[in-house]
Amino acid sequence: MKNQKGITLIALVVTIVVLLILAGTSIAMLGGDNGIITNAQEAAAANTEGEVIDKMNVAYNTVKANIITKSSTIMNWDATTDDNELALAKTIAGEILTATEANNLKAGEELKGTEKNSGYTITYTKTTEDKKGTVKIEYTDATFNLEEGKTENRHYPKITCTIEFSSDDATYTPPTRHVNQ
């Protein structure tokens, strides 16, 4: 019996204990508040948030440039006439949604994005005697949801901005993050 080969029970137990320690460490690194999965979800939400804010800023800059160009090159051009205002509102929507979706924008109705733009809602309100024409852009996404009881999460369930028209200018309420819907 001197030449028997194999592993001892102690070696087998030690190997199993080491594997359990490695598995526990790996699971802890994946999950938890500071785990890889949580950090990846946070990064995805931050990326989406940045893209949304960039789209809102581009929409404003595009319409502002459009108004300045037209008001300086076309005599008596007014951004608040029905046709001009709707065209500007559709220009804003076109920066956020597809051209086909933007073309469906009508005054007083919510326009919801479809497919890849499904989180966006755009509302256009015509100019009246006491109010400027307004386009409100709202983005809501499940990746922004706050976990119950957690206030340190930096992502929000909704981001909104507003662009208003005057006769030869546009004003902008920058993107606002809303904690409560």
Secondary structure, DSSP 8 states (H G I E B T S, - for coil): -TT--S--HHHHHHHHHHHHHHHHHHHHHHSSTTSHHHHHHHHHHHHHHHHHHHHHHHHHHHHHHHHHHHHHHSTT--TTSHHHHHHHHHHHHHHHS-HHHHTT--BTSEEE--GGGTTEEEEEE---SSS-EEEEEEEE-GGG---TT-------SEEEEEEEE-SS-EEEEEEEEES--
